[in-house]
Amino acid sequence: MSEVSLPLRLARAVGTSPVADRVAAAQEFLYKPLLEWAWKSPFHTGVLGHWIHPPLTDLTLGCWGSASILDVAGGAQSRHGATVLIGAGLAAAVPTAIAGASDWAGMAGDARRIGVVHALGTDVAVFANLGSLIALTCGQHGLGVALALAGNAVLAGSGFLGGHLVLNRGTARRVPADV
């Protein structure tokens, strides 16, 4: 008998959580016009044979991860580059979030609950990186680095849930009728 791993048990717990279901209902109520717009937008496309949200996440993750590497290992001479990367990650987060919202709008059940927790985690990461950018531009390097690292830690957990949706649950697949 194989034992289910802790990360998979956590994803399943999120998927069956009544709290996540209430959060999803609240998100849907609050963002209904945005979700309807996103569903009809070019960000809800099957042109790749799957959703566009997963590859867009690579831009945001790449920028923020690279910024943290520069901040931790690059020394004072890399601070400007790290700041630019955090700003670029924030810019990339906008279309990424719109694409994710459009995909989430069509989810139901466990996937919907996992998706809303994934979205909340990424929201926290976005605001942490926005705080980081503000701190860095105001000359508070230590605070900026700490906020970016905290945002990246939250993003890792959120990204796990997003990856679970796409890879384990297959939510990003598009059949020809959906394209």
Disulfide bonds with the S-S distance in Angstrom:
none
